[in-house]
Amino acid sequence: MSAAPERTDGALPYVPAREKVAALRGAAAGCRGCPLYEDATQTVSGAGPGHRFLW
């Protein structure tokens, strides 16, 4: 297992290039872009159609 990246000044470096829900879930789990991760134990994704435009 590789070490987590150092915290940055924003989440942009953690946003995946591919606009897929699975990629976003993985990115959210490893994100260190803000202090929210410091006390978090898990990420929780919403529900809905997987084919929606994400951004």
mmCIF entry with sequence, helices, sheets and N, C-alpha, C, O atoms, coordinates in Angstrom:
data_MODEL
# 
_entry.id   MODEL 
# 
_entity.id                         1 
_entity.type                       polymer 
_entity.pdbx_number_of_molecules   1 
# 
_entity_poly.entity_id                      1 
_entity_poly.type                           'polypeptide(L)' 
_entity_poly.nstd_linkage                   no 
_entity_poly.nstd_monomer                   no 
_entity_poly.pdbx_seq_one_letter_code       MSAAPERTDGALPYVPAREKVAALRGAAAGCRGCPLYEDATQTVSGAGPGHRFLW 
_entity_poly.pdbx_seq_one_letter_code_can   MSAAPERTDGALPYVPAREKVAALRGAAAGCRGCPLYEDATQTVSGAGPGHRFLW 
_entity_poly.pdbx_strand_id                 A 
# 
loop_
_entity_poly_seq.entity_id 
_entity_poly_seq.num 
_entity_poly_seq.mon_id 
_entity_poly_seq.hetero 
1 1  MET n 
1 2  SER n 
1 3  ALA n 
1 4  ALA n 
1 5  PRO n 
1 6  GLU n 
1 7  ARG n 
1 8  THR n 
1 9  ASP n 
1 10 GLY n 
1 11 ALA n 
1 12 LEU n 
1 13 PRO n 
1 14 TYR n 
1 15 VAL n 
1 16 PRO n 
1 17 ALA n 
1 18 ARG n 
1 19 GLU n 
1 20 LYS n 
1 21 VAL n 
1 22 ALA n 
1 23 ALA n 
1 24 LEU n 
1 25 ARG n 
1 26 GLY n 
1 27 ALA n 
1 28 ALA n 
1 29 ALA n 
1 30 GLY n 
1 31 CYS n 
1 32 ARG n 
1 33 GLY n 
1 34 CYS n 
1 35 PRO n 
1 36 LEU n 
1 37 TYR n 
1 38 GLU n 
1 39 ASP n 
1 40 ALA n 
1 41 THR n 
1 42 GLN n 
1 43 THR n 
1 44 VAL n 
1 45 SER n 
1 46 GLY n 
1 47 ALA n 
1 48 GLY n 
1 49 PRO n 
1 50 GLY n 
1 51 HIS n 
1 52 ARG n 
1 53 PHE n 
1 54 LEU n 
1 55 TRP n 
# 
_struct_asym.id          A 
_struct_asym.entity_id   1 
# 
loop_
_struct_conf.conf_type_id 
_struct_conf.id 
_struct_conf.pdbx_PDB_helix_id 
_struct_conf.beg_label_comp_id 
_struct_conf.beg_label_asym_id 
_struct_conf.beg_label_seq_id 
_struct_conf.pdbx_beg_PDB_ins_code 
_struct_conf.end_label_comp_id 
_struct_conf.end_label_asym_id 
_struct_conf.end_label_seq_id 
_struct_conf.pdbx_end_PDB_ins_code 
_struct_conf.beg_auth_comp_id 
_struct_conf.beg_auth_asym_id 
_struct_conf.beg_auth_seq_id 
_struct_conf.end_auth_comp_id 
_struct_conf.end_auth_asym_id 
_struct_conf.end_auth_seq_id 
_struct_conf.pdbx_PDB_helix_class 
_struct_conf.details 
_struct_conf.pdbx_PDB_helix_length 
HELX_P HELX_P1 AA1 LEU A 12 ? TYR A 14 ? LEU A 12 TYR A 14 5 ? 3  
HELX_P HELX_P2 AA2 VAL A 21 ? GLY A 30 ? VAL A 21 GLY A 30 1 ? 10 
HELX_P HELX_P3 AA3 PRO A 35 ? ASP A 39 ? PRO A 35 ASP A 39 5 ? 5  
# 
_struct_conf_type.id          HELX_P 
_struct_conf_type.criteria    ? 
_struct_conf_type.reference   ? 
# 
loop_
_atom_site.group_PDB 
_atom_site.id 
_atom_site.type_symbol 
_atom_site.label_atom_id 
_atom_site.label_alt_id 
_atom_site.label_comp_id 
_atom_site.label_asym_id 
_atom_site.label_entity_id 
_atom_site.label_seq_id 
_atom_site.pdbx_PDB_ins_code 
_atom_site.Cartn_x 
_atom_site.Cartn_y 
_atom_site.Cartn_z 
_atom_site.occupancy 
_atom_site.B_iso_or_equiv 
_atom_site.pdbx_formal_charge 
_atom_site.auth_seq_id 
_atom_site.auth_comp_id 
_atom_site.auth_asym_id 
_atom_site.auth_atom_id 
_atom_site.pdbx_PDB_model_num 
ATOM 1   N N  . MET A 1 1  ? 0.856   -1.178 0.000   1.00 0.00 ? 1  MET A N  1 
ATOM 2   C CA . MET A 1 1  ? 0.000   0.000  0.000   1.00 0.00 ? 1  MET A CA 1 
ATOM 3   C C  . MET A 1 1  ? 0.896   1.234  0.000   1.00 0.00 ? 1  MET A C  1 
ATOM 4   O O  . MET A 1 1  ? 1.854   1.310  0.770   1.00 0.00 ? 1  MET A O  1 
ATOM 5   N N  . SER A 1 2  ? 0.591   2.183  -0.849  1.00 0.00 ? 2  SER A N  1 
ATOM 6   C CA . SER A 1 2  ? 1.416   3.384  -0.924  1.00 0.00 ? 2  SER A CA 1 
ATOM 7   C C  . SER A 1 2  ? 0.957   4.412  0.105   1.00 0.00 ? 2  SER A C  1 
ATOM 8   O O  . SER A 1 2  ? -0.186  4.393  0.562   1.00 0.00 ? 2  SER A O  1 
ATOM 9   N N  . ALA A 1 3  ? 1.857   5.290  0.451   1.00 0.00 ? 3  ALA A N  1 
ATOM 10  C CA . ALA A 1 3  ? 1.547   6.336  1.427   1.00 0.00 ? 3  ALA A CA 1 
ATOM 11  C C  . ALA A 1 3  ? 0.578   7.341  0.824   1.00 0.00 ? 3  ALA A C  1 
ATOM 12  O O  . ALA A 1 3  ? 0.602   7.602  -0.379  1.00 0.00 ? 3  ALA A O  1 
ATOM 13  N N  . ALA A 1 4  ? -0.269  7.897  1.668   1.00 0.00 ? 4  ALA A N  1 
ATOM 14  C CA . ALA A 1 4  ? -1.223  8.918  1.218   1.00 0.00 ? 4  ALA A CA 1 
ATOM 15  C C  . ALA A 1 4  ? -0.468  10.186 0.860   1.00 0.00 ? 4  ALA A C  1 
ATOM 16  O O  . ALA A 1 4  ? 0.532   10.515 1.498   1.00 0.00 ? 4  ALA A O  1 
ATOM 17  N N  . PRO A 1 5  ? -0.937  10.900 -0.156  1.00 0.00 ? 5  PRO A N  1 
ATOM 18  C CA . PRO A 1 5  ? -0.281  12.159 -0.508  1.00 0.00 ? 5  PRO A CA 1 
ATOM 19  C C  . PRO A 1 5  ? -0.424  13.182 0.604   1.00 0.00 ? 5  PRO A C  1 
ATOM 20  O O  . PRO A 1 5  ? -1.356  13.115 1.406   1.00 0.00 ? 5  PRO A O  1 
ATOM 21  N N  . GLU A 1 6  ? 0.479   14.105 0.648   1.00 0.00 ? 6  GLU A N  1 
ATOM 22  C CA . GLU A 1 6  ? 0.418   15.188 1.621   1.00 0.00 ? 6  GLU A CA 1 
ATOM 23  C C  . GLU A 1 6  ? -0.806  16.054 1.353   1.00 0.00 ? 6  GLU A C  1 
ATOM 24  O O  . GLU A 1 6  ? -1.275  16.134 0.218   1.00 0.00 ? 6  GLU A O  1 
ATOM 25  N N  . ARG A 1 7  ? -1.320  16.695 2.383   1.00 0.00 ? 7  ARG A N  1 
ATOM 26  C CA . ARG A 1 7  ? -2.453  17.601 2.239   1.00 0.00 ? 7  ARG A CA 1 
ATOM 27  C C  . ARG A 1 7  ? -2.052  18.777 1.347   1.00 0.00 ? 7  ARG A C  1 
ATOM 28  O O  . ARG A 1 7  ? -0.951  19.318 1.454   1.00 0.00 ? 7  ARG A O  1 
ATOM 29  N N  . THR A 1 8  ? -2.959  19.145 0.485   1.00 0.00 ? 8  THR A N  1 
ATOM 30  C CA . THR A 1 8  ? -2.727  20.279 -0.405  1.00 0.00 ? 8  THR A CA 1 
ATOM 31  C C  . THR A 1 8  ? -3.690  21.399 -0.044  1.00 0.00 ? 8  THR A C  1 
ATOM 32  O O  . THR A 1 8  ? -4.438  21.292 0.927   1.00 0.00 ? 8  THR A O  1 
ATOM 33  N N  . ASP A 1 9  ? -3.672  22.444 -0.805  1.00 0.00 ? 9  ASP A N  1 
ATOM 34  C CA . ASP A 1 9  ? -4.584  23.563 -0.570  1.00 0.00 ? 9  ASP A CA 1 
ATOM 35  C C  . ASP A 1 9  ? -5.808  23.475 -1.477  1.00 0.00 ? 9  ASP A C  1 
ATOM 36  O O  . ASP A 1 9  ? -6.182  24.460 -2.113  1.00 0.00 ? 9  ASP A O  1 
ATOM 37  N N  . GLY A 1 10 ? -6.406  22.350 -1.535  1.00 0.00 ? 10 GLY A N  1 
ATOM 38  C CA . GLY A 1 10 ? -7.615  22.166 -2.323  1.00 0.00 ? 10 GLY A CA 1 
ATOM 39  C C  . GLY A 1 10 ? -7.751  20.741 -2.813  1.00 0.00 ? 10 GLY A C  1 
ATOM 40  O O  . GLY A 1 10 ? -6.788  19.975 -2.791  1.00 0.00 ? 10 GLY A O  1 
ATOM 41  N N  . ALA A 1 11 ? -8.940  20.386 -3.254  1.00 0.00 ? 11 ALA A N  1 
ATOM 42  C CA . ALA A 1 11 ? -9.220  19.023 -3.682  1.00 0.00 ? 11 ALA A CA 1 
ATOM 43  C C  . ALA A 1 11 ? -8.919  18.766 -5.154  1.00 0.00 ? 11 ALA A C  1 
ATOM 44  O O  . ALA A 1 11 ? -8.927  17.613 -5.584  1.00 0.00 ? 11 ALA A O  1 
ATOM 45  N N  . LEU A 1 12 ? -8.658  19.799 -5.927  1.00 0.00 ? 12 LEU A N  1 
ATOM 46  C CA . LEU A 1 12 ? -8.472  19.619 -7.367  1.00 0.00 ? 12 LEU A CA 1 
ATOM 47  C C  . LEU A 1 12 ? -7.446  18.539 -7.730  1.00 0.00 ? 12 LEU A C  1 
ATOM 48  O O  . LEU A 1 12 ? -7.696  17.778 -8.665  1.00 0.00 ? 12 LEU A O  1 
ATOM 49  N N  . PRO A 1 13 ? -6.310  18.437 -7.042  1.00 0.00 ? 13 PRO A N  1 
ATOM 50  C CA . PRO A 1 13 ? -5.364  17.377 -7.404  1.00 0.00 ? 13 PRO A CA 1 
ATOM 51  C C  . PRO A 1 13 ? -5.922  15.961 -7.212  1.00 0.00 ? 13 PRO A C  1 
ATOM 52  O O  . PRO A 1 13 ? -5.370  15.008 -7.763  1.00 0.00 ? 13 PRO A O  1 
ATOM 53  N N  . TYR A 1 14 ? -6.984  15.811 -6.456  1.00 0.00 ? 14 TYR A N  1 
ATOM 54  C CA . TYR A 1 14 ? -7.572  14.502 -6.186  1.00 0.00 ? 14 TYR A CA 1 
ATOM 55  C C  . TYR A 1 14 ? -8.719  14.153 -7.124  1.00 0.00 ? 14 TYR A C  1 
ATOM 56  O O  . TYR A 1 14 ? -9.172  13.008 -7.136  1.00 0.00 ? 14 TYR A O  1 
ATOM 57  N N  . VAL A 1 15 ? -9.196  15.105 -7.901  1.00 0.00 ? 15 VAL A N  1 
ATOM 58  C CA . VAL A 1 15 ? -10.309 14.865 -8.808  1.00 0.00 ? 15 VAL A CA 1 
ATOM 59  C C  . VAL A 1 15 ? -9.803  14.055 -9.994  1.00 0.00 ? 15 VAL A C  1 
ATOM 60  O O  . VAL A 1 15 ? -8.857  14.464 -10.668 1.00 0.00 ? 15 VAL A O  1 
ATOM 61  N N  . PRO A 1 16 ? -10.431 12.903 -10.253 1.00 0.00 ? 16 PRO A N  1 
ATOM 62  C CA . PRO A 1 16 ? -9.961  12.058 -11.359 1.00 0.00 ? 16 PRO A CA 1 
ATOM 63  C C  . PRO A 1 16 ? -10.271 12.674 -12.720 1.00 0.00 ? 16 PRO A C  1 
ATOM 64  O O  . PRO A 1 16 ? -11.227 13.436 -12.868 1.00 0.00 ? 16 PRO A O  1 
ATOM 65  N N  . ALA A 1 17 ? -9.464  12.338 -13.693 1.00 0.00 ? 17 ALA A N  1 
ATOM 66  C CA . ALA A 1 17 ? -9.654  12.857 -15.051 1.00 0.00 ? 17 ALA A CA 1 
ATOM 67  C C  . ALA A 1 17 ? -10.907 12.266 -15.691 1.00 0.00 ? 17 ALA A C  1 
ATOM 68  O O  . ALA A 1 17 ? -11.558 12.918 -16.506 1.00 0.00 ? 17 ALA A O  1 
ATOM 69  N N  . ARG A 1 18 ? -11.241 11.042 -15.324 1.00 0.00 ? 18 ARG A N  1 
ATOM 70  C CA . ARG A 1 18 ? -12.421 10.393 -15.895 1.00 0.00 ? 18 ARG A CA 1 
ATOM 71  C C  . ARG A 1 18 ? -13.644 10.702 -15.058 1.00 0.00 ? 18 ARG A C  1 
ATOM 72  O O  . ARG A 1 18 ? -13.602 10.629 -13.830 1.00 0.00 ? 18 ARG A O  1 
ATOM 73  N N  . GLU A 1 19 ? -14.718 11.044 -15.713 1.00 0.00 ? 19 GLU A N  1 
ATOM 74  C CA . GLU A 1 19 ? -15.954 11.421 -15.030 1.00 0.00 ? 19 GLU A CA 1 
ATOM 75  C C  . GLU A 1 19 ? -16.815 10.190 -14.759 1.00 0.00 ? 19 GLU A C  1 
ATOM 76  O O  . GLU A 1 19 ? -17.924 10.073 -15.280 1.00 0.00 ? 19 GLU A O  1 
ATOM 77  N N  . LYS A 1 20 ? -16.305 9.285  -13.952 1.00 0.00 ? 20 LYS A N  1 
ATOM 78  C CA . LYS A 1 20 ? -17.017 8.065  -13.596 1.00 0.00 ? 20 LYS A CA 1 
ATOM 79  C C  . LYS A 1 20 ? -17.270 8.042  -12.095 1.00 0.00 ? 20 LYS A C  1 
ATOM 80  O O  . LYS A 1 20 ? -16.422 8.470  -11.313 1.00 0.00 ? 20 LYS A O  1 
ATOM 81  N N  . VAL A 1 21 ? -18.429 7.547  -11.696 1.00 0.00 ? 21 VAL A N  1 
ATOM 82  C CA . VAL A 1 21 ? -18.794 7.521  -10.286 1.00 0.00 ? 21 VAL A CA 1 
ATOM 83  C C  . VAL A 1 21 ? -17.786 6.714  -9.475  1.00 0.00 ? 21 VAL A C  1 
ATOM 84  O O  . VAL A 1 21 ? -17.389 7.140  -8.391  1.00 0.00 ? 21 VAL A O  1 
ATOM 85  N N  . ALA A 1 22 ? -17.367 5.560  -9.980  1.00 0.00 ? 22 ALA A N  1 
ATOM 86  C CA . ALA A 1 22 ? -16.408 4.731  -9.248  1.00 0.00 ? 22 ALA A CA 1 
ATOM 87  C C  . ALA A 1 22 ? -15.087 5.472  -9.039  1.00 0.00 ? 22 ALA A C  1 
ATOM 88  O O  . ALA A 1 22 ? -14.478 5.368  -7.974  1.00 0.00 ? 22 ALA A O  1 
ATOM 89  N N  . ALA A 1 23 ? -14.650 6.210  -10.040 1.00 0.00 ? 23 ALA A N  1 
ATOM 90  C CA . ALA A 1 23 ? -13.407 6.972  -9.913  1.00 0.00 ? 23 ALA A CA 1 
ATOM 91  C C  . ALA A 1 23 ? -13.562 8.080  -8.869  1.00 0.00 ? 23 ALA A C  1 
ATOM 92  O O  . ALA A 1 23 ? -12.634 8.343  -8.103  1.00 0.00 ? 23 ALA A O  1 
ATOM 93  N N  . LEU A 1 24 ? -14.715 8.723  -8.835  1.00 0.00 ? 24 LEU A N  1 
ATOM 94  C CA . LEU A 1 24 ? -14.957 9.774  -7.838  1.00 0.00 ? 24 LEU A CA 1 
ATOM 95  C C  . LEU A 1 24 ? -15.011 9.201  -6.425  1.00 0.00 ? 24 LEU A C  1 
ATOM 96  O O  . LEU A 1 24 ? -14.502 9.811  -5.485  1.00 0.00 ? 24 LEU A O  1 
ATOM 97  N N  . ARG A 1 25 ? -15.628 8.026  -6.274  1.00 0.00 ? 25 ARG A N  1 
ATOM 98  C CA . ARG A 1 25 ? -15.660 7.381  -4.956  1.00 0.00 ? 25 ARG A CA 1 
ATOM 99  C C  . ARG A 1 25 ? -14.253 7.093  -4.464  1.00 0.00 ? 25 ARG A C  1 
ATOM 100 O O  . ARG A 1 25 ? -13.931 7.360  -3.306  1.00 0.00 ? 25 ARG A O  1 
ATOM 101 N N  . GLY A 1 26 ? -13.423 6.556  -5.327  1.00 0.00 ? 26 GLY A N  1 
ATOM 102 C CA . GLY A 1 26 ? -12.043 6.260  -4.944  1.00 0.00 ? 26 GLY A CA 1 
ATOM 103 C C  . GLY A 1 26 ? -11.265 7.513  -4.608  1.00 0.00 ? 26 GLY A C  1 
ATOM 104 O O  . GLY A 1 26 ? -10.487 7.532  -3.654  1.00 0.00 ? 26 GLY A O  1 
ATOM 105 N N  . ALA A 1 27 ? -11.471 8.558  -5.388  1.00 0.00 ? 27 ALA A N  1 
ATOM 106 C CA . ALA A 1 27 ? -10.782 9.822  -5.134  1.00 0.00 ? 27 ALA A CA 1 
ATOM 107 C C  . ALA A 1 27 ? -11.227 10.423 -3.805  1.00 0.00 ? 27 ALA A C  1 
ATOM 108 O O  . ALA A 1 27 ? -10.401 10.939 -3.053  1.00 0.00 ? 27 ALA A O  1 
ATOM 109 N N  . ALA A 1 28 ? -12.509 10.360 -3.514  1.00 0.00 ? 28 ALA A N  1 
ATOM 110 C CA . ALA A 1 28 ? -13.022 10.907 -2.257  1.00 0.00 ? 28 ALA A CA 1 
ATOM 111 C C  . ALA A 1 28 ? -12.430 10.174 -1.060  1.00 0.00 ? 28 ALA A C  1 
ATOM 112 O O  . ALA A 1 28 ? -12.123 10.792 -0.041  1.00 0.00 ? 28 ALA A O  1 
ATOM 113 N N  . ALA A 1 29 ? -12.272 8.873  -1.180  1.00 0.00 ? 29 ALA A N  1 
ATOM 114 C CA . ALA A 1 29 ? -11.729 8.083  -0.071  1.00 0.00 ? 29 ALA A CA 1 
ATOM 115 C C  . ALA A 1 29 ? -10.285 8.453  0.250   1.00 0.00 ? 29 ALA A C  1 
ATOM 116 O O  . ALA A 1 29 ? -9.862  8.346  1.401   1.00 0.00 ? 29 ALA A O  1 
ATOM 117 N N  . GLY A 1 30 ? -9.529  8.884  -0.750  1.00 0.00 ? 30 GLY A N  1 
ATOM 118 C CA . GLY A 1 30 ? -8.132  9.224  -0.528  1.00 0.00 ? 30 GLY A CA 1 
ATOM 119 C C  . GLY A 1 30 ? -7.835  10.716 -0.502  1.00 0.00 ? 30 GLY A C  1 
ATOM 120 O O  . GLY A 1 30 ? -6.674  11.117 -0.427  1.00 0.00 ? 30 GLY A O  1 
ATOM 121 N N  . CYS A 1 31 ? -8.858  11.524 -0.562  1.00 0.00 ? 31 CYS A N  1 
ATOM 122 C CA . CYS A 1 31 ? -8.661  12.978 -0.649  1.00 0.00 ? 31 CYS A CA 1 
ATOM 123 C C  . CYS A 1 31 ? -8.101  13.554 0.647   1.00 0.00 ? 31 CYS A C  1 
ATOM 124 O O  . CYS A 1 31 ? -8.539  13.207 1.744   1.00 0.00 ? 31 CYS A O  1 
ATOM 125 N N  . ARG A 1 32 ? -7.124  14.440 0.493   1.00 0.00 ? 32 ARG A N  1 
ATOM 126 C CA . ARG A 1 32 ? -6.528  15.162 1.622   1.00 0.00 ? 32 ARG A CA 1 
ATOM 127 C C  . ARG A 1 32 ? -6.522  16.660 1.319   1.00 0.00 ? 32 ARG A C  1 
ATOM 128 O O  . ARG A 1 32 ? -5.649  17.394 1.781   1.00 0.00 ? 32 ARG A O  1 
ATOM 129 N N  . GLY A 1 33 ? -7.508  17.101 0.536   1.00 0.00 ? 33 GLY A N  1 
ATOM 130 C CA . GLY A 1 33 ? -7.560  18.474 0.065   1.00 0.00 ? 33 GLY A CA 1 
ATOM 131 C C  . GLY A 1 33 ? -8.061  19.487 1.073   1.00 0.00 ? 33 GLY A C  1 
ATOM 132 O O  . GLY A 1 33 ? -7.909  20.690 0.858   1.00 0.00 ? 33 GLY A O  1 
ATOM 133 N N  . CYS A 1 34 ? -8.653  19.036 2.165   1.00 0.00 ? 34 CYS A N  1 
ATOM 134 C CA . CYS A 1 34 ? -9.130  19.935 3.209   1.00 0.00 ? 34 CYS A CA 1 
ATOM 135 C C  . CYS A 1 34 ? -9.112  19.182 4.541   1.00 0.00 ? 34 CYS A C  1 
ATOM 136 O O  . CYS A 1 34 ? -8.902  17.969 4.547   1.00 0.00 ? 34 CYS A O  1 
ATOM 137 N N  . PRO A 1 35 ? -9.321  19.850 5.642   1.00 0.00 ? 35 PRO A N  1 
ATOM 138 C CA . PRO A 1 35 ? -9.243  19.196 6.954   1.00 0.00 ? 35 PRO A CA 1 
ATOM 139 C C  . PRO A 1 35 ? -10.340 18.159 7.241   1.00 0.00 ? 35 PRO A C  1 
ATOM 140 O O  . PRO A 1 35 ? -10.250 17.464 8.252   1.00 0.00 ? 35 PRO A O  1 
ATOM 141 N N  . LEU A 1 36 ? -11.346 18.030 6.412   1.00 0.00 ? 36 LEU A N  1 
ATOM 142 C CA . LEU A 1 36 ? -12.418 17.076 6.694   1.00 0.00 ? 36 LEU A CA 1 
ATOM 143 C C  . LEU A 1 36 ? -11.908 15.641 6.861   1.00 0.00 ? 36 LEU A C  1 
ATOM 144 O O  . LEU A 1 36 ? -12.481 14.873 7.633   1.00 0.00 ? 36 LEU A O  1 
ATOM 145 N N  . TYR A 1 37 ? -10.849 15.274 6.154   1.00 0.00 ? 37 TYR A N  1 
ATOM 146 C CA . TYR A 1 37 ? -10.351 13.901 6.217   1.00 0.00 ? 37 TYR A CA 1 
ATOM 147 C C  . TYR A 1 37 ? -9.725  13.560 7.572   1.00 0.00 ? 37 TYR A C  1 
ATOM 148 O O  . TYR A 1 37 ? -9.645  12.383 7.924   1.00 0.00 ? 37 TYR A O  1 
ATOM 149 N N  . GLU A 1 38 ? -9.285  14.547 8.330   1.00 0.00 ? 38 GLU A N  1 
ATOM 150 C CA . GLU A 1 38 ? -8.487  14.294 9.531   1.00 0.00 ? 38 GLU A CA 1 
ATOM 151 C C  . GLU A 1 38 ? -9.190  13.438 10.568  1.00 0.00 ? 38 GLU A C  1 
ATOM 152 O O  . GLU A 1 38 ? -8.546  12.599 11.198  1.00 0.00 ? 38 GLU A O  1 
ATOM 153 N N  . ASP A 1 39 ? -10.472 13.618 10.765  1.00 0.00 ? 39 ASP A N  1 
ATOM 154 C CA . ASP A 1 39 ? -11.210 12.819 11.740  1.00 0.00 ? 39 ASP A CA 1 
ATOM 155 C C  . ASP A 1 39 ? -12.169 11.830 11.082  1.00 0.00 ? 39 ASP A C  1 
ATOM 156 O O  . ASP A 1 39 ? -12.925 11.146 11.772  1.00 0.00 ? 39 ASP A O  1 
ATOM 157 N N  . ALA A 1 40 ? -12.143 11.752 9.767   1.00 0.00 ? 40 ALA A N  1 
ATOM 158 C CA . ALA A 1 40 ? -13.070 10.877 9.050   1.00 0.00 ? 40 ALA A CA 1 
ATOM 159 C C  . ALA A 1 40 ? -12.597 9.433  9.071   1.00 0.00 ? 40 ALA A C  1 
ATOM 160 O O  . ALA A 1 40 ? -11.398 9.156  9.065   1.00 0.00 ? 40 ALA A O  1 
ATOM 161 N N  . THR A 1 41 ? -13.552 8.525  9.094   1.00 0.00 ? 41 THR A N  1 
ATOM 162 C CA . THR A 1 41 ? -13.234 7.106  9.028   1.00 0.00 ? 41 THR A CA 1 
ATOM 163 C C  . THR A 1 41 ? -13.715 6.473  7.735   1.00 0.00 ? 41 THR A C  1 
ATOM 164 O O  . THR A 1 41 ? -13.286 5.373  7.385   1.00 0.00 ? 41 THR A O  1 
ATOM 165 N N  . GLN A 1 42 ? -14.611 7.161  7.014   1.00 0.00 ? 42 GLN A N  1 
ATOM 166 C CA . GLN A 1 42 ? -15.113 6.634  5.749   1.00 0.00 ? 42 GLN A CA 1 
ATOM 167 C C  . GLN A 1 42 ? -15.747 7.758  4.930   1.00 0.00 ? 42 GLN A C  1 
ATOM 168 O O  . GLN A 1 42 ? -16.078 8.821  5.454   1.00 0.00 ? 42 GLN A O  1 
ATOM 169 N N  . THR A 1 43 ? -15.904 7.499  3.646   1.00 0.00 ? 43 THR A N  1 
ATOM 170 C CA . THR A 1 43 ? -16.648 8.420  2.794   1.00 0.00 ? 43 THR A CA 1 
ATOM 171 C C  . THR A 1 43 ? -17.996 7.783  2.489   1.00 0.00 ? 43 THR A C  1 
ATOM 172 O O  . THR A 1 43 ? -18.114 6.558  2.466   1.00 0.00 ? 43 THR A O  1 
ATOM 173 N N  . VAL A 1 44 ? -18.999 8.598  2.258   1.00 0.00 ? 44 VAL A N  1 
ATOM 174 C CA . VAL A 1 44 ? -20.335 8.100  1.949   1.00 0.00 ? 44 VAL A CA 1 
ATOM 175 C C  . VAL A 1 44 ? -20.787 8.731  0.642   1.00 0.00 ? 44 VAL A C  1 
ATOM 176 O O  . VAL A 1 44 ? -20.919 9.950  0.537   1.00 0.00 ? 44 VAL A O  1 
ATOM 177 N N  . SER A 1 45 ? -21.018 7.892  -0.341  1.00 0.00 ? 45 SER A N  1 
ATOM 178 C CA . SER A 1 45 ? -21.475 8.364  -1.646  1.00 0.00 ? 45 SER A CA 1 
ATOM 179 C C  . SER A 1 45 ? -22.993 8.375  -1.673  1.00 0.00 ? 45 SER A C  1 
ATOM 180 O O  . SER A 1 45 ? -23.644 7.580  -0.996  1.00 0.00 ? 45 SER A O  1 
ATOM 181 N N  . GLY A 1 46 ? -23.541 9.268  -2.448  1.00 0.00 ? 46 GLY A N  1 
ATOM 182 C CA . GLY A 1 46 ? -24.984 9.339  -2.607  1.00 0.00 ? 46 GLY A CA 1 
ATOM 183 C C  . GLY A 1 46 ? -25.489 8.243  -3.522  1.00 0.00 ? 46 GLY A C  1 
ATOM 184 O O  . GLY A 1 46 ? -24.713 7.428  -4.019  1.00 0.00 ? 46 GLY A O  1 
ATOM 185 N N  . ALA A 1 47 ? -26.766 8.228  -3.736  1.00 0.00 ? 47 ALA A N  1 
ATOM 186 C CA . ALA A 1 47 ? -27.396 7.251  -4.609  1.00 0.00 ? 47 ALA A CA 1 
ATOM 187 C C  . ALA A 1 47 ? -28.036 7.969  -5.786  1.00 0.00 ? 47 ALA A C  1 
ATOM 188 O O  . ALA A 1 47 ? -28.387 9.145  -5.693  1.00 0.00 ? 47 ALA A O  1 
ATOM 189 N N  . GLY A 1 48 ? -28.179 7.272  -6.860  1.00 0.00 ? 48 GLY A N  1 
ATOM 190 C CA . GLY A 1 48 ? -28.835 7.829  -8.036  1.00 0.00 ? 48 GLY A CA 1 
ATOM 191 C C  . GLY A 1 48 ? -28.321 7.165  -9.295  1.00 0.00 ? 48 GLY A C  1 
ATOM 192 O O  . GLY A 1 48 ? -27.450 6.298  -9.238  1.00 0.00 ? 48 GLY A O  1 
ATOM 193 N N  . PRO A 1 49 ? -28.854 7.567  -10.416 1.00 0.00 ? 49 PRO A N  1 
ATOM 194 C CA . PRO A 1 49 ? -28.436 6.960  -11.685 1.00 0.00 ? 49 PRO A CA 1 
ATOM 195 C C  . PRO A 1 49 ? -26.937 7.181  -11.945 1.00 0.00 ? 49 PRO A C  1 
ATOM 196 O O  . PRO A 1 49 ? -26.435 8.296  -11.807 1.00 0.00 ? 49 PRO A O  1 
ATOM 197 N N  . GLY A 1 50 ? -26.253 6.138  -12.311 1.00 0.00 ? 50 GLY A N  1 
ATOM 198 C CA . GLY A 1 50 ? -24.831 6.208  -12.570 1.00 0.00 ? 50 GLY A CA 1 
ATOM 199 C C  . GLY A 1 50 ? -24.471 6.875  -13.881 1.00 0.00 ? 50 GLY A C  1 
ATOM 200 O O  . GLY A 1 50 ? -23.302 7.183  -14.112 1.00 0.00 ? 50 GLY A O  1 
ATOM 201 N N  . HIS A 1 51 ? -25.439 7.103  -14.737 1.00 0.00 ? 51 HIS A N  1 
ATOM 202 C CA . HIS A 1 51 ? -25.170 7.668  -16.064 1.00 0.00 ? 51 HIS A CA 1 
ATOM 203 C C  . HIS A 1 51 ? -25.350 9.184  -16.108 1.00 0.00 ? 51 HIS A C  1 
ATOM 204 O O  . HIS A 1 51 ? -25.281 9.769  -17.190 1.00 0.00 ? 51 HIS A O  1 
ATOM 205 N N  . ARG A 1 52 ? -25.570 9.818  -15.004 1.00 0.00 ? 52 ARG A N  1 
ATOM 206 C CA . ARG A 1 52 ? -25.767 11.283 -14.973 1.00 0.00 ? 52 ARG A CA 1 
ATOM 207 C C  . ARG A 1 52 ? -24.467 12.025 -15.224 1.00 0.00 ? 52 ARG A C  1 
ATOM 208 O O  . ARG A 1 52 ? -23.385 11.548 -14.880 1.00 0.00 ? 52 ARG A O  1 
ATOM 209 N N  . PHE A 1 53 ? -24.588 13.198 -15.830 1.00 0.00 ? 53 PHE A N  1 
ATOM 210 C CA . PHE A 1 53 ? -23.435 14.076 -16.017 1.00 0.00 ? 53 PHE A CA 1 
ATOM 211 C C  . PHE A 1 53 ? -23.012 14.589 -14.642 1.00 0.00 ? 53 PHE A C  1 
ATOM 212 O O  . PHE A 1 53 ? -23.857 15.072 -13.888 1.00 0.00 ? 53 PHE A O  1 
ATOM 213 N N  . LEU A 1 54 ? -21.741 14.498 -14.300 1.00 0.00 ? 54 LEU A N  1 
ATOM 214 C CA . LEU A 1 54 ? -21.282 14.805 -12.953 1.00 0.00 ? 54 LEU A CA 1 
ATOM 215 C C  . LEU A 1 54 ? -20.824 16.221 -12.761 1.00 0.00 ? 54 LEU A C  1 
ATOM 216 O O  . LEU A 1 54 ? -20.925 16.738 -11.649 1.00 0.00 ? 54 LEU A O  1 
ATOM 217 N N  . TRP A 1 55 ? -20.317 16.888 -13.799 1.00 0.00 ? 55 TRP A N  1 
ATOM 218 C CA . TRP A 1 55 ? -19.915 18.292 -13.691 1.00 0.00 ? 55 TRP A CA 1 
ATOM 219 C C  . TRP A 1 55 ? -19.831 18.929 -15.017 1.00 0.00 ? 55 TRP A C  1 
ATOM 220 O O  . TRP A 1 55 ? -19.505 20.112 -15.114 1.00 0.00 ? 55 TRP A O  1 
# 
